[in-house]
Amino acid sequence: MKKAKLALENGIVVEGISFGADGEAGGEVVFNTALTGYQEIITDPSYKGQILIFTNPLIGNYGVNYEDVESKSPQIAGLVVYEISKFYSNWRAVGSLEDYLRKHGVVGIADVDTRFLVRQIRDKGAMRGVISTVDLCDQSLIAKAREVPKMSGLDLASSVTTDESFFFNKDDGSKFFVVIYDFGVKLNIMRSLKNLDCDVFVVPANADSDDLLSLNPDGVVLSNGPGDPSALTYAVRNVKKIIGRKPILGICLGHQILALAIGGRTYKMKFGHRGSNHPVKNLISGGIEITSQNHGFAVDPDSMKEKDVEITHISLNDGTVEGMRLKNFPAFSVQYHPEASPGPHDSSYVFKDFVRMIESLKY
């Protein structure tokens, strides 16, 4: 089997076995703690520009299928696993994960100590890195890792957004008309809204707010996506013009953009939240939700203190802001993923709350 190496910017290099495509890939190295759903995770546009480590030791055992995708193809820059399954078995499977990655040009490395790598990231923070099957020189790879652009200041939403506006579904009998700003939207966000009797229209990340408002939607969704929210100055400008004129739901990156639009701040986290097992406290109901998350930036709670905003959710792991709502306008947002596919589904009520907000203002 062909050798591969992963180098981190701090000088650590590990050797393993190549799987997926041959070649070389650089990006921010992060980890995900989910036990299931690897196909949904690797196709999430929020992972653009990142090399992903799975903490679950065996990946690929149920293959890939046509249904469990969140975008048209894998979005990760590269994949790191302890063991890639040599066999797959599932009644929906149409092929192996390795063949799927090879088809889409994604480089992977297996047979490495992922526990060691995750400890490095937890101790030192997310780092830039390079996976290569063509250059196995340690010093060369370390130098390349240090040349990878830092995530802070990167607008990656523009690289994953749709080129043209489109209807995800159009049904003249639908009760509501919702427009989504596509900063890297996941398919299950669109499915979730469709299932609640919404016509869903998707517009590019840089769509002008006046053009959007001319469509007269019942509500606007600010989607998830990759990169640094503070780099999306055009999105912040547009959202400022929409606040108070249409109901708004922000999800993940959309949550951060909404915070920036009301004058708040965001910051880069040490290693972020990525997984399907993150506990969040709902400060309104007092309940605890287990959530799916994928973000490396967060809203600064101190920047919210003088704003007309209520913090509605917090992380039980580190106390970071996980949700908020504006006091004077119909707008709220969550840092986690309420559309979580394949789960957990503790927070699916978020879409219902959004539709109820729309309904209360429309009728």
C-alpha positions as CSV (number, residue, x, y, z in Angstrom):
1,M,0.0,0.0,0.0
2,K,1.2,3.5,-0.8
3,K,2.6,5.6,2.0
4,A,1.4,9.1,3.0
5,K,2.4,11.7,5.5
6,L,0.6,14.4,7.5
7,A,2.6,17.4,8.7
8,L,1.4,20.0,11.2
9,E,2.7,23.5,11.3
10,N,4.2,22.9,14.8
11,G,6.7,20.4,13.3
12,I,4.9,17.1,14.0
13,V,4.9,14.6,11.1
14,V,3.1,11.3,11.1
15,E,3.4,8.5,8.5
16,G,0.5,6.3,7.5
17,I,-1.2,4.6,4.6
18,S,-2.7,6.5,1.7
19,F,-6.4,6.0,0.8
20,G,-8.7,8.0,-1.5
21,A,-6.9,10.1,-4.1
22,D,-3.2,10.5,-4.7
23,G,-1.7,13.9,-4.3
24,E,-1.4,16.6,-1.7
25,A,-3.8,18.8,0.2
26,G,-3.4,21.6,2.8
27,G,-5.8,23.1,5.3
28,E,-6.7,23.8,8.9
29,V,-6.5,20.4,10.8
30,V,-9.6,19.9,13.0
31,F,-11.3,16.9,14.6
32,N,-14.9,15.6,14.8
33,T,-16.2,13.4,17.6
34,A,-19.3,12.0,15.9
35,L,-19.7,8.2,16.0
36,T,-22.0,8.1,12.9
37,G,-22.7,10.1,9.8
38,Y,-19.3,10.4,8.2
39,Q,-20.8,10.9,4.7
40,E,-23.0,13.8,6.0
41,I,-19.9,15.3,7.7
42,I,-17.5,15.2,4.8
43,T,-20.1,16.7,2.4
44,D,-20.9,19.6,4.8
45,P,-19.7,22.8,3.1
46,S,-18.7,24.2,6.5
47,Y,-15.6,22.0,6.3
48,K,-14.2,23.8,3.2
49,G,-10.5,24.4,3.6
50,Q,-10.1,21.9,6.5
51,I,-8.4,18.6,7.0
52,L,-10.7,16.5,9.1
53,I,-9.7,13.9,11.8
54,F,-12.4,11.5,12.9
55,T,-12.0,10.4,16.6
56,N,-14.1,7.4,15.9
57,P,-11.5,4.7,15.2
58,L,-13.2,2.9,12.3
59,I,-14.5,4.8,9.3
60,G,-16.1,3.6,6.1
61,N,-17.8,0.4,7.4
62,Y,-21.2,1.2,5.9
63,G,-20.0,2.7,2.6
64,V,-21.6,5.6,0.8
65,N,-25.0,6.1,-0.7
66,Y,-26.9,8.7,-2.7
67,E,-29.1,10.0,0.1
68,D,-26.7,10.8,3.0
69,V,-25.1,13.9,1.5
70,E,-25.3,17.5,2.5
71,S,-23.9,18.9,-0.8
72,K,-23.0,17.5,-4.2
73,S,-19.5,16.3,-3.3
74,P,-17.0,16.0,-0.4
75,Q,-16.0,19.5,0.9
76,I,-13.1,18.6,3.1
77,A,-9.6,19.2,2.0
78,G,-8.4,15.9,3.3
79,L,-9.3,13.1,5.7
80,V,-7.4,11.5,8.6
81,V,-8.5,8.2,10.3
82,Y,-7.1,5.5,12.5
83,E,-8.6,2.7,10.3
84,I,-10.3,2.8,7.0
85,S,-12.7,-0.2,6.7
86,K,-11.6,-2.7,4.0
87,F,-15.2,-3.8,3.7
88,Y,-18.6,-2.0,3.7
89,S,-22.1,-3.3,4.3
90,N,-25.4,-1.5,4.2
91,W,-28.5,-2.1,2.2
92,R,-28.3,1.5,0.7
93,A,-24.6,1.4,-0.1
94,V,-23.6,2.1,-3.7
95,G,-19.8,2.0,-3.1
96,S,-17.0,2.4,-0.7
97,L,-15.9,5.6,1.1
98,E,-12.4,5.2,-0.4
99,D,-13.7,5.0,-4.0
100,Y,-15.9,8.0,-3.3
101,L,-13.0,10.1,-2.0
102,R,-10.8,9.0,-4.9
103,K,-13.5,9.9,-7.4
104,H,-13.7,13.4,-6.0
105,G,-9.9,13.9,-5.6
106,V,-9.8,13.9,-1.8
107,V,-6.5,12.7,-0.2
108,G,-6.7,10.5,2.9
109,I,-4.3,9.0,5.4
110,A,-5.0,6.0,7.6
111,D,-3.1,3.9,10.2
112,V,-2.1,7.0,12.2
113,D,-2.5,7.6,16.0
114,T,-5.6,9.9,15.8
115,R,-5.7,10.1,19.6
116,F,-2.2,11.7,19.6
117,L,-3.2,14.1,16.9
118,V,-6.4,15.2,18.7
119,R,-4.5,15.7,21.9
120,Q,-2.1,18.0,20.1
121,I,-5.0,20.1,18.7
122,R,-6.8,20.2,22.1
123,D,-3.5,21.3,23.8
124,K,-2.2,23.7,21.1
125,G,-5.3,24.6,19.1
126,A,-6.3,23.9,15.5
127,M,-3.3,24.0,13.3
128,R,-2.5,24.2,9.6
129,G,-1.3,21.0,8.0
130,V,-0.6,19.1,4.8
131,I,-1.3,15.5,3.7
132,S,0.8,14.2,0.9
133,T,1.4,11.0,-1.0
134,V,3.9,12.6,-3.4
135,D,6.2,14.5,-1.1
136,L,7.4,12.4,1.9
137,C,10.1,14.8,3.1
138,D,9.4,15.9,6.6
139,Q,10.9,19.4,6.4
140,S,9.3,20.1,3.1
141,L,5.9,19.2,4.4
142,I,6.3,21.3,7.5
143,A,7.3,24.3,5.4
144,K,4.2,23.7,3.2
145,A,2.0,23.5,6.3
146,R,3.2,26.9,7.5
147,E,2.3,28.4,4.1
148,V,-1.3,27.3,4.3
149,P,-3.5,30.4,4.7
150,K,-4.7,30.9,8.3
151,M,-8.5,30.5,8.8
152,S,-8.8,33.9,10.5
153,G,-9.7,36.5,7.8
154,L,-10.7,33.9,5.2
155,D,-13.9,34.3,3.2
156,L,-14.6,30.7,2.3
157,A,-18.4,31.2,1.8
158,S,-17.8,32.7,-1.6
159,S,-16.1,29.4,-2.7
160,V,-19.1,27.2,-1.7
161,T,-22.1,29.4,-2.4
162,T,-24.4,28.8,-5.4
163,D,-23.5,30.7,-8.6
164,E,-27.2,31.3,-9.4
165,S,-30.4,31.6,-7.4
166,F,-32.7,28.6,-7.5
167,F,-35.8,27.1,-6.1
168,F,-35.1,24.0,-4.0
169,N,-38.8,23.2,-4.2
170,K,-41.7,25.2,-5.7
171,D,-45.2,24.3,-4.8
172,D,-48.0,26.9,-5.4
173,G,-49.9,25.3,-2.6
174,S,-47.1,25.9,0.0
175,K,-48.1,28.1,2.9
176,F,-44.8,30.0,3.3
177,F,-42.1,31.4,1.0
178,V,-38.6,31.4,2.6
179,V,-35.3,32.7,1.1
180,I,-32.0,31.2,2.2
181,Y,-28.7,33.1,2.0
182,D,-26.3,30.3,0.9
183,F,-23.1,30.7,2.8
184,G,-22.6,26.9,2.4
185,V,-26.1,25.7,3.1
186,K,-26.7,22.0,4.0
187,L,-29.3,20.1,2.1
188,N,-31.1,19.1,5.2
189,I,-31.8,22.7,6.1
190,M,-33.7,23.0,2.9
191,R,-35.4,19.7,3.4
192,S,-36.5,20.7,7.0
193,L,-38.1,23.9,5.7
194,K,-39.8,22.1,2.8
195,N,-41.3,19.6,5.3
196,L,-42.9,22.5,7.2
197,D,-44.8,23.7,4.1
198,C,-42.3,26.2,2.8
199,D,-41.3,27.1,-0.7
200,V,-37.5,27.4,-0.5
201,F,-35.6,29.8,-2.7
202,V,-31.8,29.9,-2.4
203,V,-29.7,33.0,-3.3
204,P,-25.9,33.5,-3.4
205,A,-24.0,34.7,-0.4
206,N,-23.5,38.1,-2.0
207,A,-27.0,38.6,-3.2
208,D,-28.1,42.3,-2.7
209,S,-30.6,42.7,0.2
210,D,-32.8,45.0,-1.9
211,D,-33.1,42.3,-4.6
212,L,-33.9,39.8,-1.9
213,L,-36.5,42.0,-0.3
214,S,-38.1,42.6,-3.7
215,L,-39.0,38.9,-3.7
216,N,-41.2,39.7,-0.6
217,P,-40.3,36.5,1.3
218,D,-42.2,35.5,4.4
219,G,-38.8,34.8,6.1
220,V,-35.1,34.8,5.5
221,V,-32.6,32.1,6.7
222,L,-28.9,32.8,7.1
223,S,-27.2,29.5,6.5
224,N,-24.2,27.7,7.9
225,G,-20.9,27.9,6.1
226,P,-17.1,27.9,6.3
227,G,-14.5,30.5,7.2
228,D,-14.3,33.6,9.3
229,P,-17.6,35.4,9.7
230,S,-15.8,38.8,10.1
231,A,-14.5,38.4,6.6
232,L,-18.1,38.5,5.2
233,T,-18.5,42.2,5.3
234,Y,-20.9,42.2,2.4
235,A,-23.2,39.7,4.1
236,V,-23.2,41.8,7.3
237,R,-24.2,44.9,5.3
238,N,-27.0,43.0,3.7
239,V,-28.3,41.5,6.9
240,K,-28.4,44.9,8.6
241,K,-30.9,46.1,5.9
242,I,-33.1,43.0,6.4
243,I,-33.4,43.2,10.2
244,G,-36.8,44.5,11.2
245,R,-38.2,44.1,7.7
246,K,-38.4,40.3,7.5
247,P,-38.2,37.4,10.1
248,I,-34.7,36.0,10.3
249,L,-33.3,32.6,11.4
250,G,-29.5,32.3,11.6
251,I,-27.7,28.9,11.7
252,C,-24.1,28.5,12.7
253,L,-22.2,31.0,10.4
254,G,-25.5,32.7,9.9
255,H,-25.8,33.1,13.7
256,Q,-22.4,34.8,13.8
257,I,-23.3,37.1,10.8
258,L,-26.5,38.2,12.6
259,A,-24.4,39.0,15.7
260,L,-22.0,41.1,13.6
261,A,-25.0,42.8,11.9
262,I,-26.2,44.1,15.3
263,G,-22.8,45.4,16.3
264,G,-21.4,42.3,18.1
265,R,-18.0,40.6,17.7
266,T,-16.8,37.1,16.9
267,Y,-13.6,35.4,17.8
268,K,-11.7,32.3,16.7
269,M,-12.0,29.4,19.2
270,K,-9.0,27.3,20.2
271,F,-10.2,24.1,18.5
272,G,-13.9,24.7,18.0
273,H,-16.9,22.4,18.4
274,R,-17.3,19.6,15.9
275,G,-19.4,16.5,16.6
276,S,-22.9,15.2,17.2
277,N,-22.7,15.0,21.0
278,H,-22.4,18.6,22.3
279,P,-24.7,19.5,25.2
280,V,-26.5,22.8,25.1
281,K,-28.7,24.4,27.7
282,N,-31.8,26.2,26.5
283,L,-32.1,29.2,28.9
284,I,-35.7,29.7,28.0
285,S,-37.0,26.3,28.8
286,G,-34.3,25.1,31.1
287,G,-33.9,21.9,29.0
288,I,-30.7,20.3,27.9
289,E,-30.3,19.5,24.2
290,I,-27.7,17.2,22.6
291,T,-26.6,18.9,19.4
292,S,-24.7,18.5,16.2
293,Q,-22.0,21.2,15.8
294,N,-19.4,22.3,13.4
295,H,-17.8,25.7,14.0
296,G,-14.4,27.2,14.8
297,F,-15.6,30.8,15.6
298,A,-18.1,32.0,18.2
299,V,-20.0,35.1,19.3
300,D,-18.3,37.2,22.0
301,P,-20.9,37.4,24.8
302,D,-19.3,40.6,26.2
303,S,-20.1,42.3,22.8
304,M,-23.8,41.5,23.3
305,K,-24.2,43.1,26.7
306,E,-25.3,46.6,25.5
307,K,-27.4,45.2,22.7
308,D,-31.2,44.6,22.6
309,V,-30.5,40.9,22.4
310,E,-31.2,37.9,24.7
311,I,-28.8,35.0,25.0
312,T,-31.1,31.9,24.7
313,H,-28.6,29.0,24.6
314,I,-25.2,28.3,26.0
315,S,-22.7,25.4,25.7
316,L,-22.4,23.2,28.8
317,N,-18.9,22.3,27.8
318,D,-17.4,25.8,27.8
319,G,-20.2,28.3,28.3
320,T,-20.0,29.8,24.8
321,V,-23.0,31.4,23.2
322,E,-25.1,28.9,21.3
323,G,-28.2,30.9,20.6
324,M,-29.8,34.4,20.8
325,R,-32.8,36.4,19.8
326,L,-33.4,40.0,19.2
327,K,-35.7,41.7,21.6
328,N,-37.2,44.3,19.3
329,F,-37.2,42.5,16.0
330,P,-38.4,39.0,14.7
331,A,-35.0,37.4,14.5
332,F,-33.2,34.6,16.3
333,S,-30.2,32.3,15.7
334,V,-28.4,29.2,16.9
335,Q,-24.8,28.2,16.8
336,Y,-25.5,24.5,16.4
337,H,-27.2,22.5,13.6
338,P,-31.0,22.0,14.2
339,E,-31.2,20.1,10.9
340,A,-28.7,17.5,12.1
341,S,-28.6,14.5,9.8
342,P,-28.4,11.7,10.9
343,G,-29.0,13.2,14.3
344,P,-29.4,14.0,17.1
345,H,-32.9,15.7,16.6
346,D,-33.3,17.4,20.0
347,S,-33.2,20.8,18.3
348,S,-35.4,20.3,15.3
349,Y,-38.0,22.5,17.0
350,V,-35.9,25.5,15.9
351,F,-37.4,25.3,12.4
352,K,-40.9,25.0,13.8
353,D,-40.3,28.1,16.0
354,F,-39.2,30.0,12.9
355,V,-42.3,29.0,10.9
356,R,-44.5,29.9,13.9
357,M,-42.8,33.3,14.0
358,I,-43.5,33.8,10.3
359,E,-47.1,32.7,10.7
360,S,-47.7,35.1,13.7
361,L,-46.6,38.0,11.6
362,K,-48.2,37.0,8.3
363,Y,-51.7,36.3,9.6
